[in-house]
Amino acid sequence: MTSPANLVAPHSGETSDWDRDAALCTARLLLEIKAINFRPEEPYTLTSGWKSPVYIDCRRIIFFPRARAKIMELGVEKIGRHVGYESIDAVVGGETAGIPFAAWMADRMMLPMAYVRKKPKGFGRNAQIEGDVPENMRTLLVEDLTTDGASKVAFANALRNAGALINHAFVIFYYGVFPGAHQSLTNMNISLHALCTWWDVLEACSTRPYFSEEAAAEVRRFLENPAAWSARHGGVGSLEEAAAFKANKDKPV
């Protein structure tokens, strides 16, 4: 069994008292605005093909000014603590969910902001990066969440191909359970900085009954072995299957 302690932080060095407090604060805010959904009886299919009894809709954050202000404050503080206050030159959001969060963080950090498309738009300038290309600039990639890290890799490759210097990515939420997510970014020399994970959500739920005990128990079973849980419920069960699922989904019709 994988212990929660091994799944709390995206990578070592982000488990200070401040990080734990920030993680629980973020989890409680997400629960309060109903961005967290538990549905073990009818699992969600994630974009990478994994089946999950839990789903997070970070897009809801944009509708709640006080919650989003606090989450953005925590995000900027986390980057300052773990990357440095003068170690980032530009912020780039990933299409589409990362764009508003990148804009708010860039504003707080007083930095240029751009966004990167999943693929070149195919007309006009055929641009994949909008705003301006942060060439030779130390760039922070921002998205709302990550499951297996695939979209972060694609966005980072696009930015590097355009000349950006990228070694850090930020997300509000990191599933923290699917195999290979951390390693795929580590292989690219990219550190992932996330405010909270599903383990933080369960900890927040332990002090207030946001969901039934039965639902929480099923979520724990999923977190202890997500690949097996996914395969058992009709989803992909390995990184190879997830890659094949995404490749098939992205094929032109």
Disulfide bonds with the S-S distance in Angstrom:
none
